[in-house]
């Protein structure tokens, strides 16, 4: 295990951040990138189709949540679709059947992600490395079969025509533009939370576990507790992302719990750069745009995704953000 | 109460035997995964895709070349194995020095490519493949139930193939090299054994096992591009349950879990698709290294 994780991340010197943003843990380059991201979030819906942007933001949050595990604890979960998909189902169910307001419905999606995360994490952290990946994949497959059969998910049909409702029961979200600001706020909150986690003392311990687990144990850290906590946080945010996506499209289906979705989030994070702050967002942008653009080509999308996987693993392991950081000699 | 259970079991016997057939595939596929992992430290995610390709090669040999089932049983593994050699030489061998997870990611990408290409060429609906004449006749009367000959053959073939693999690895000189290289590749290399070539051939052999299973599966399941992907995830669970330390262990676990799945279909059909995953969770809680695994 020792030394393996360094392959996953490019480390560079930490430079002092811009005043104000340094409090969030950003260094100088990250502060600039963050301001750029904020600008894009504000201008985006006036230039691009809001529904497309909302989809992108949901996947970006999903990828950031996934990256918290692979990038900062070194755990490759191949089953994150279970949190994303279940979050979607529960949010859809809460909004449609229980009539909850959208913010509560999304929180319900996050809550189910958390519960599922505790259970799946508790089982999966008993093994490391390759076994961890296989176990999470198998558990996600189990959840897929449960969703296929359980009455509340609607089987093959999924949960359709989910109402977007009114925020806090007051502000209607029927308009794409009003929903966009909510989704952007959810994404930003999740993104900043993850960033806060990585730069906290807790996050430093996570990184220590990634770099050298036996050493972290010998220093007296309860490694399993830390791993479980990180897994649960990641699952919660994935649930929130899935719930938000269900509200945006008004539908929750089996696609989001299927293993291919777990693979997609791995791909997004890999393309963007494992263990980078902005990489997953970039990766999600690339993959979602690609899917949009190539949607008419059917199975070729799968082939192209596979090719990107192979190319990234063989020649482009740092990802977009990692490579960009290397060229500019900064950490993104 | 007990009589009632026995009666139900008798009615469900065909399901249990079907479970054994599934178990044969679990055994063959987890065996291939274990052989590859032991030597290369790579979990071959493309195993399911290669199983599917095996079935398709048999179909193509029959429909395009007029070559029947029995030659296909030998040819398909050779063809897919040769394809495995190319994959190992050009891509997988570049990853040995990196984190094992990259091997998983690479082979996942390969699986996506292979599956996508076959879906583009053959569509998603299945293609029929008739069992060979010799095994097509009326079902065999086992006294308590009738068993289609072909299914019986699948179980026998899987057992024989597993035993052969076990003999090669445990009882031959080549197997001794393999086991030694698994323990310490650098040392074996120092003794003058060509370890990189051995790794290539091991990968090819593992892949050929998957293709062999694919040809066996062709007459039972319809030949379609998705036939491997969900199967391989179940096989991952089987591998986690058995642990990848022992050849016979993975074979036994494969057959055992197939049986358990068949029994679940009889007594509680709703759980039959999830039972293996539940067992995996329980085994992980009780014995994290797996039933036959070394910690």
Interface residues (C-beta under 8 A of the other chain):
Chain A: X4 X5 X7 X8 X76 X78 X123 X124 X126 X127 X129 X130 X131 X133 X134 X135 X137 X138 X139 X141 X142 X145 X146 X148 X149 X259 X263 X266 X270 X298 X299 X300 X301 X302 X303 X305 X306 X307 X308 X309 X310 X312 X313 X314 X317
Chain B: X37 X43 X91 X94 X95 X98 X99 X100 X101 X102 X104 X105 X106 X108 X109 X110 X111 X112 X113 X114 X115 X116 X117 X119 X120 X229 X230 X233 X234 X236 X237 X239 X240 X270 X273 X274 X277 X278 X280 X281 X284 X285 X288
